[in-house]
Structure formats: C-alpha cells, structure tokens
C-alpha cells in the first residue's frame, strides 16, 4: 500500500473544542482520499488550559477530563470526544499517531528552593555564575486530578533546568541549570547546537532520574490502554537524550505494542548528517521528518526559476535513509509567525507534493492547511493585525488519488534540465503507472520512455492541466508536456 499520513491540525486552529469532533466527521473522507494514517496533536492539558496547542505540557494524564488550568476540555475537546475520534478512524482502517511531548513541563503547582548555576544562553556548556539559590517552578502534584491514574509527584530532582526564578529579577531571559541528585550539568544529546541543546523551555525534564523514566513508561502504557493508538510522533528530539527514548521505545514495543510506529521531530535545518547521527544513536528505532527536504522546497519556492530542480533532493534524509524518511511540505512550526517560519509559497506546493507523493522513496505527510485551507490573523511585524491565508491546494486531492492509483512500480528519472525534470513509474500487476513532469520555469516538454507495450496508445494529464493527448510511438516513447511553474501527471487513457 502507498501509505500517506496527514497532520490533522495547525497552530491557529480555533480554541473551540471542535477538533476531535471534526476528526470523526472527516474520517470517511480521509479514507476515500487515500489517507492511511492521521497524526493528532498533543491531547493532554497544557498550562494555558483550553487555549493550549498542547506543547506547553502540564498534565500528561489529563486528556480533557479534569478541571485544571481553567477548563475541563483541552483546545481540541474532551477525553470522550478524543477516544471517539480515534475509534472512528480505526473503523475506517486508518492508523492513529499521537503526539508525545516529554521534553518539558509547564504551569507548575508550586515552587521549590533549588541550587542552580546561570548559563550562557548561546553556549549552554558555559556556566556564568557560581551556584546560588532560586525559587523554581518545579513542583507538580496536580491537586485537581487527586492522584487518579498516577500519584507521582514531580520535584526539582525531575528537572535539569528552568528559565524563570521567582525571587530573582533579570533584565533579560536567563537559563538556570539545576543542581540535583543526578548531576549539575546537562544531559548528553545528539548535536552541538548551542554547545548542548538539552534545555528548550519551561521546566526541562531530567531523564537521568530512574523514577522519571519509570513514570513515563507507566504513562505510555496507560495512554495506550486508554485510547488505543498505532504510533507516536515524538516532539523535540534535539533536546532529549537518545538513551531515554531507546529505553522507552523498547519498553513500549516489548510490553505494550510490538508494532508501534515511531516518528520523531529533530529540527535539523539543512544538516542531514545530524539526522544520520541521531539514527545511529537510536539504532534505527525512529523514523524522522525530512526537515532538510522541507527547506529545499522552501528555498525553491522563493527562488523560482533560479532554482536548479536537479538538486531538489540534495542533502535530504530521503537520499541517505529513504526507509526512515517522513517527507513533508509544511507543518505547524513552519507556518507564518512561528519560530521556525519557513512556509513554502503556494505556487510551488503542487510541485512539492508531487515530489513526495508520486515517487518511490519516503513516507509522505500532508499538512492540514494544504488539505483544507485556513485563514487567520496575527500581529505583524509592525504590531498591527495581519491576515494570512494558507489556501487549500486544489490539486492535492488528485495527487493523493494519483498516488493510490498510478504511482507504483519501478522508477526512472529524467533529471536532465535545471528547470524541468521528470520521472516514470512503470506500474505493477495492478496499476498502469504514470509519467510525472515538473517545471519551475517556462512551459516545457520532454521525451520519456514508458515502454513498447504502450505503443500506439494515448496518455492524458490526470490533473487536467494539459488538454492534449500524447501518442506513444513504436519505441515506447512519448513527448510529454508541462505548463509553466506547474506539474503534469500523465496516465494511460481509458478506452
């Protein structure tokens, strides 16, 4: 099966508790569109309650069940609606991947006096103060949950660092490394960005504490038994010791779900080799989002015809570990006004989706906004409201169907021009295959080999961008066309 995942949320989705219900309503449509798996957002209570996107984690056990942080439901709905949504997807034979955010906790229930050292924010290995005492947000006992599901209490021994001291006035943002029973420095992570990028935000979890590891295993088992997911999306891998996730994933696969699918987010910008390093550290346990390929799409969309399409896959995970590459065009972090803003311009998205949906390599992930479209307002750089539209990519529906019906079999590339490249999928016993042609410049054409078995037959553009037919000659060659700044998917014409 040509699997396709969809990220079924975006950063600016309304905080009205409707997402889980929408998942249920859309499940049948997703199945018909060729979607085989749905990635759902963090489902637990964040420190901003019903307005939280879920990445400011407060209580992992609160799936919209307890009155905490000002609401019972989460931004996306109630626990009952969440479980119903997952069950509805399963009824359509769609797998469910849940978002796991274990790097940090926010919204502490109390403070503690702890010993810390101040850290150079740009070089986390450099400590710029002697040890001193602060009041830190490190006490989590979840009084409104009343120890249901777990009686574990988080204290300063469960965290490596914080960025807020209640009793200290700082003129600028600071990071404090906590001195606890498990060390006075950071954990070992993959990569050397900022010296050591263990600390990201809020109260950073201390995975060297065996009680923390056991609690997170207990939670993982509870979570699976409560909602029944098929896979997990691991957030912020750059900031977490790979040793912890090796242990956690093994525990889940041995004791909970042997075929658990795991994909992780390691935001590597254009450095594919650090992704390779992470894969080695985790011994190929984890699929990774192909962030470098996303940046290729971003740069190509900005450069227009100045971009050489022959290099579109250069330095991507797809080229070195296609078996572990999750390809994507856009996600919630790359949207306008986000810290990792790197949107792909709308004109290029049909081309980008052709690259991830119609080729052999990789496991593609479609973004909610590209599938449905969205419009929202944020404060622009001048402080005024700026309306941003991310339109539905109208051709995406057909590209998804083309993946299911035609993008099969052996692949032959025609990467021979800077502004026009293509490939042929030969098909298999059940599928006829297709010819894909992409241009980021003027309209173009390319002679491509589809096989002598098609001699005398016609191909048509499945996307409808070209109205003419292509006749295959006696040698199995056809002269295929593509419009300017466009994509064409040529398939055998029905009789």
N, C-alpha and C positions, 0 to 999 in steps of 0.2 A: 504493500500500500504506500502511496505517496503521501506521507503524513504532513499535516500543516497545523501549526499552533496559532492561536490568536491570543493576544494580550487584551483581555476584556475589561479594560479600564483605562482612564487617562487622568492626568494630575488634576484637571479642572472639572472633573465630573461633579455635578451638583451634590451638595451635602444634604440630601433629602431622604436618605434611607431607601432609595429605589433600585440600587444596582442589582441586588440579589434577585429581586422580582423580575428585573429586565433579563437577567441571565435565563431564568426559567421560561420567560416568554419567547426568547430568541433561540432556544436550544434546537428546535426543529429546523429553523432557517440555517443555523450554523452547520448542521449536518448536511443539508442539501447543498450548501456552498462548498463542501469539501473539507470543512474543518474537522480535524480528528482529535484535537486537544485544546483545552481552554486554560489559560493562566489567569487565575483570580488574584486580586490584590490582598494585602495583609488583612486578615479578618478579625483581628483582636483589637482590644481597646487601646487607643493611643492617648497621650497626655492631653490632647485637645478634644477628647471625647467624640461627640457626634460630628465634629468637623475634621477629624484626623484622617489623613490618607493612609495611615497605618504604619508609617515608617518611624514615627516617634513613639515606639512601643512603651506601653505602661504595663498591662497585664496580659500575658500570653493565654491565660485560661478564660478570659472574658471575651467570648465571641458574639457579644451583644445580648448578654444575659443579666448583667448586674448593673445597678445604678452607681456608676463610677465616672468621675470626671465630667459630671453634668448631664449624663444621658445613660439610658439603658442600651439602646441600639448604637451601632457604630455608624460611620458615614454611609455605609453601604446597606445597612438593615439589621435585622435581629438574627439571633442564633438559629431560630427555627426557619427563617427565610433562607439563610445560608445553607443549611443542611438540605432543604427542599430544592434549592438551585443545583446542588451537587447531584442529588438523586435524579433530577430531571435530565441533567447532562448525561448521566450514566444510562438512563433509559434510551437515549439516542446513541449509545455506544461511543460517546465522546469522553476522552480521558480528562481528568481534572488535575492541574498542577497548582499547588497552593504556595503562596509567598511566605518564606521563612526569614524573619528578621531577628537575628540573635546577637548582633554586634553590640547593642546598647539598650539601655532602658531610660525612660524619661518620666517626669511627673512624680518624683519620689514622695512618699508619705511622711518623711521626716528627715532630719539632718543628723549627722554624727560629727564629732570632733576627730579629725584624722590628721596624720602627719603626711606632708606632701613635699615635693620639690617643683618649682616652676620650670617650665620647659620652653625652649626656643621653638616657636610655632613652625618655623621653616626648616629646622633641623631638630627633630624630636629626640635625637640621641644626645643633644647638648642640654644639660641641666644648668639653669642660670640663677639658682639660689641654693642656699643651704636648706636642710629640712626645717619646716615650720608647720604650725597647726592651723587648719581652717575648719570651718563648718561646711561639710559637703552633703550634697543631695544623694545619699547612698542608702537610705533606709526605705525598704519596700515591704510592707506587710499586708497590703490590700484589705483594709478593715471591712469594706462593704461586701467582699466575697466571703468573709468569715471562714477562711481555710477550706472552703469547698474545693475538691479536686486535688489540692496540694496545701500543705501547711508550711512550705518552705519560706523562710524569711531572708530577704537579701540585705546584706550589710556591706561595710567597706571592704571586707575580705573577698567580696564577689566582684570587685571592680578594680581596674588598673588606673583609671584617671577620670577627671571631671574638668569642665570648663567654667565652673561657677563656684565661688566661695562666698557664703552668706555674710561672713564677717570681714570681708576684705573689699575695699573699694579700688577697682582697677580702671585706669584711663583707657585701656584697650583690652580686647579679648585675650584671655590667657588660657593656657592649658596647664593643669597640675597633675603630675604623676603621683599616684597614691603609694605610700609605703605600707604594705600589708604583710600578712604572714607568708605570702608566696613570692615576694620579691619587691624590689624598689625601682624596677625599670619596666620597660615594655616587653610584651611577648614577641617571639620571632615570627615574622610574616614574610611572605614572598614579595620581592621587590625592594628597592631602596629609595622610593619616592619620599621626600621629606625626611630622609635618613631612616626612619622607621614609621610607617603609617598605621600602626596599631590603633592609635586614637583617631576617631572620626567626630563623634558628637555625644552630647548628654553624658550619662554615666557609662563608661566603657567596660564591658564585661570581662572578668578575669577567668580565662579558661584554664589556667594552671591550678585552680581550686577544684579538687576532685568532687566536692559536693555540688558545685555548679554543673559540672559535666553530667553527674548522675541525675540531677534535677532536670536538665534539658533532655536527657534520654527519656525520663519518666514522662515529661511533657510531650515529646514526639510520639510516644506510644499512645498516650491519652488522646492526642489530637487525631491520630489515625483512627483509633477506635470510636471516636466521637463523630467524625464527619466522613471518613472513608475516601481519602484521596488516592490518586495514582502516581503522583510525582510531586517534587518540591522544586521551587525556584529559590536559591539561596542568595540573599542580599549581601552586598558589601564584602565580598571575599577578600578584597585587597587588605582589609583591616582585621582579618581574623586568622588565627593560627591554623594552617592546614592540618596540623596534628589533631586538633579538636574535630574537624569535620571528617577526617579519616575514621576516627573512633565513632563518631555519631552516625555516619552513613553505614558503617559496618554493623553497628548495633541495630539500626532500623532494618537493614536487609536480612540480618540473621534472625532477629526476634519479632519483627513486625510485618514487613512486606518484602519478600525476596526479590521481586522485580521492580522495586521502587526506582522510578526515573528521577534523575537529579540533574538540574541545570543551574549553573551559578553565574553571578554577575561579578566579573573582575574588570573594572573600568580601566582599560589599558591605553586609551587614546590610539596612537599609531604604533605601539610597541607590541608586536605579535610575539616576540621572544619571551616576554614576561608571562604571557599566557601559556606558552610551552613549558616554562619553568614551573608554573602552577600545576599543570597537568602532570609533570614528573613528580612534584611534591605529593600529589594526591593519587599517584599511580593509576591515572586514567579513570578514577571513580566518577568524575564530574564532567558533563558537557558544559561548554562555555559559550556565552554570547559573543559573536564575532564583532567586537567593537571596532577593530581596525577597518573592517569592511564597511561598517556604517560610515566611518569618517571618509572613506573613499567615495561613497555615494554623496556625502555632504559636499566635499570639495568639487566633485564632478558637477553637481547641480549648480554650484556658484560659478564655475569656470566656463560652462557652456562648451562651445566647440573648441576652446583652447585646451580642453582635457583630452588626453590620449586614452581612448577606451581600451586599447590593448593592455593597459596596465590596471584595469579596474579591480582585479583580484590580487594585485601585488601586496605583499606583506600582510595578507589576511590569514586568519586561522583556517579558512577554507582551503588554502594552498598547502598547509603543513599537517593539519589534523582534520580533514573533512568529516571523519567519523564522529568527531566530538563538537563540530561547529554548529551553533544555533545562529542562523543568519536572520538579520532584521534590517528594516529601513529606518524605522523611527520607534521611539518609546517615550514613556512618561518623563524620563530625565532629559531627553533631548528637545522637548517642547520649548517654545519661546518663554523667556523669563526664568527658566530653570537654570540651576548652577552649571549643568552640563549642556546648555543650549547649543544645539548643532543640527537644526532642522534641515531636512532635505527639501529643496524647492519643489513645489507641486508639479512643475512641468517634467521633472526628472523621475518622479516616483513610479510612473508606469514602467520606465526602463529598469529602475532598480528592482521592482517587484518581478519583472521578467527574469532578471539575473538570479534571484533567489528561489523563484517558484518553478522555473522551467528547465533547470539544469539538474544533473545527477547529484551533485555534491551538496551536503548540508541539510539541515532540518530547519525549514523556514518558519518565522514567526511574523504574523500580520498584526499591525497596530490598530487598536480600536478606532482612533480618529480617521485613519485611512479607509476603514471599512464602513463607518457610519457618518463621518464628518462631525465637526464641532465648531462652536464659536464661543469665545469668552472674552472678558475684559480684565486687564491687569494694569497696574501702574507702569507707564512707560518711563523712559529714561529722564524725561522732563517733569515727571511727577503727575502727569495727567493720565486719565483713563485711556488706554489704548486697546482697541478692539482687534482681536486676532482671530482669523478664520483658518481652520485646517479643513479644507473641503474633502468630502468623500472622493476617493479616487474611482471614478466611474468605471474604468476598465478593469478594476481589481476583481470584480465578480467573475468576469470572463477569464481572467488569468488564473483564478483559482480552479475554474472548471477545466481550463486547458491543462492544468497540472494533472488533474484526475483522469482526463480522457486521452491526452496525447503525449505528455512529457514522460515517455517511457523508453527504455532500451538504451543501446549504445549511443555515445555522444561524439560528434565530430565537429571540431571548432574551426571557424574561419576568422581568426583574429589577425587580419592582414591589412587593416586600414585604421588610421588614428580615429576617424570619426564615424566609422561604420563597421561593426563586427557582427558575427552571427554564429549559429551552430545548428546542427541537425541532430534530432533524436530519432533513431531508427525504428522505434516501436518494439513490440514483442508479440507474442502469440495472440494477445487480446486487445492490443492497441496499435493504431496505424502510425504513430509517431508525429513529428511536426518539424517545421523549419522556423527558426526564430532569427529575426534581423533587427538590429538596434542602430539608430543614428542619433548622435548628439549635434549634428551639423545640418547640412542641406539634405534634401531627399536624395536617395541613393538606390543602387541595385547591386546585386551580387549573384554570380552564377555558383550554384551549390549542387552537390551530388546527393540525390535521395535514393537512388537505386534503379537498376534497369527494370525491376518489376513494376515500376510506375510509368514506364514509357507509354506515351500516348494518353496519359491521364492528366486531369487538371487539379491544381491546388488553388485554394481560396484563402483569403485572410480572415481567420476566425474572429479577429477583433473588429472587422468591418472598416478598418482604416484605409484599405485599398479595395476598390470596387472591381478591378480587373482580375482575370484568371491567369494562372501560369501553367503553360503546357510543358510537360516533361518530355524531353527528346529521347531518341533511341538509346542514348548512352546513360540515361537516368539523370540528366542534368536539367535544372530549371533556372531561369533568370528571375530571381525574387526581388521585390521592391519594398522600400520603406519610406515613409514620409519624413520630412524634416523634423528633428527633435522628437522622434517617435519610436514605436516598436510595432512590429508586424509578426503575427504568428500564422504561418501558412500550414494548412492541413488539407488532406485529400478531400476533394469534392465528392459528396454523395451522388450516387447515380440519379 
